């Protein structure tokens, strides 16, 4: 695994999950291949996954990683189909729904200062909770009205997906692929001269 290239973050959480598996040139990158990789990615998500930070994921096993990677695989297949207007596979839908139901959500009431607050809580293991949280993020991507506008980075060797804020956006990140592709085009123009 090439760990020199950090995971792309800042897209919708469901897309960030898909983007934890990538390619750079001929190298395959899987930022969720180790427990440390999962912990690092969760930390990079900051507020979005704050309940899974710190020591919460201290004892992640290979089976735990497999559960998270399974959500990512379903997400990848489902988003690819839905963004192109194709019906998703029943198997991927079943798997994502199974993950969502493995850690049900309930409201928990708390007294906060001078009023009541209701907070959503999941009732599952830490990994089941994380997997369900990520599956929920994927569901939000799949049901977003802009799902058909999700794009793949135009760099030939990049597999990153993004939801463009502008119709002019072509790269997953300007600093990652945009600059690299502009330099390659510049080199090619001057090499041919």
Secondary structure, DSSP 8 states (H G I E B T S, - for coil): ---SS----SS-HHHHHHTTEEEETTEEEETTSSHHHHHHHHHHTGGGGGGG-TTTTTT--HHHHHHHHHHHHHHHHHHHHHHTT----HHHHHHHHHHHHTT-EEEEEEEETTEEEEEEEE-S-HHHHHHHHHHHHHHHHHHSTTGGGEEE-SSTT---EEE-SSTT--SS-IIIIIHHHHHHHHHHHHHH-
